[in-house]
Amino acid sequence: MTQPVVRRPNLPLTAKDEADLTLVRTSVSFRRALAQLASSAPSIDGELGEAVLLHAVFEAGIAAVRKSAEDEGYAQLAAEYAEHAEARRGMSRRRLPMWADES
């Protein structure tokens, strides 16, 4: 971890959570995936402490949530842009060319 720890909350874990953490701890492919997703990724080689592992999984989860929220925001912007573009195209079709009122 690159920043100082502010607090250490308790984290309830289910049996499935424990199994998933064991899989991430022992599987090279899962460790590699975690290293790609977490900004303070733990080393793929060597032992991995529980706090470091949980923090890396948390960071990977937050990154996924952030990406999903950004994707949704970009989709909303694109929809608004398309809506405004359609309205602008509609107005431009009704407008007479500048030379049409010349006598």
C-alpha positions in Angstrom: 0.0 0.0 0.0 1.4 3.4 -1.0 -0.7 5.6 1.3 -1.0 5.6 5.1 -3.8 3.6 6.6 -6.6 5.7 8.1 -8.6 2.9 9.7 -8.9 -0.9 9.9 -12.6 -1.9 9.8 -13.8 -5.4 10.4 -14.9 -7.3 7.3 -17.3 -10.2 7.6 -16.5 -13.0 5.2 -18.7 -15.9 4.1 -17.4 -19.3 3.3 -17.5 -18.4 -0.4 -15.5 -15.2 0.2 -12.9 -17.3 2.0 -12.8 -19.8 -0.9 -12.5 -16.9 -3.4 -9.6 -15.3 -1.4 -7.8 -18.6 -1.3 -8.2 -19.0 -5.0 -6.8 -15.5 -5.6 -4.0 -16.2 -3.1 -3.0 -19.6 -4.7 -3.7 -19.2 -8.4 -1.1 -17.5 -10.6 -3.7 -16.5 -13.2 -6.0 -14.9 -10.5 -3.0 -13.1 -9.0 -2.0 -11.8 -12.4 -5.6 -10.6 -13.0 -5.6 -8.9 -9.6 -2.3 -7.2 -10.4 -3.8 -5.8 -13.6 -6.9 -4.4 -11.8 -5.5 -3.0 -8.5 -3.3 0.1 -8.6 -1.2 -1.1 -5.6 -1.1 -4.6 -6.9 0.8 -7.2 -4.9 3.6 -9.1 -6.3 2.6 -12.2 -8.3 5.4 -14.2 -6.6 5.8 -14.9 -2.9 3.5 -14.9 0.0 0.6 -12.5 0.2 -0.6 -11.2 3.6 -4.3 -11.2 4.2 -4.5 -7.4 4.7 -2.6 -6.7 1.5 -4.8 -9.2 -0.4 -8.0 -7.8 0.9 -6.9 -4.2 0.1 -5.9 -5.2 -3.5 -9.3 -7.0 -4.0 -11.0 -3.8 -2.6 -9.0 -1.6 -5.0 -9.9 -3.9 -8.0 -13.5 -3.7 -7.0 -13.5 0.0 -6.7 -11.8 0.3 -10.0 -14.5 -1.8 -11.6 -17.3 0.3 -10.0 -15.6 3.5 -11.1 -15.3 2.2 -14.7 -18.9 1.1 -14.8 -20.0 4.6 -13.5 -17.8 6.3 -16.1 -19.3 4.1 -18.8 -22.8 5.0 -17.7 -21.9 8.7 -17.7 -20.4 8.5 -21.1 -23.5 6.7 -22.4 -25.7 9.5 -21.0 -23.6 12.2 -22.6 -23.7 10.4 -25.9 -27.5 10.0 -25.7 -27.9 13.8 -24.8 -25.5 14.7 -27.7 -27.5 12.5 -30.1 -30.7 14.1 -28.9 -29.4 17.6 -29.4 -27.9 16.8 -32.7 -31.2 15.5 -34.0 -32.9 18.6 -32.8 -30.3 20.8 -34.6 -30.7 18.8 -37.8 -34.5 19.3 -37.6 -34.1 23.0 -37.2 -31.6 23.3 -40.0 -34.0 21.6 -42.4 -36.8 24.1 -41.7 -34.6 27.1 -42.0 -34.5 28.7 -45.5 -31.1 29.3 -47.0 -29.8 32.9 -46.7 -30.2 33.6 -50.4 -33.9 32.4 -50.4 -35.3 35.8 -49.3 -33.2 37.9 -51.7 -35.4 39.7 -54.2 
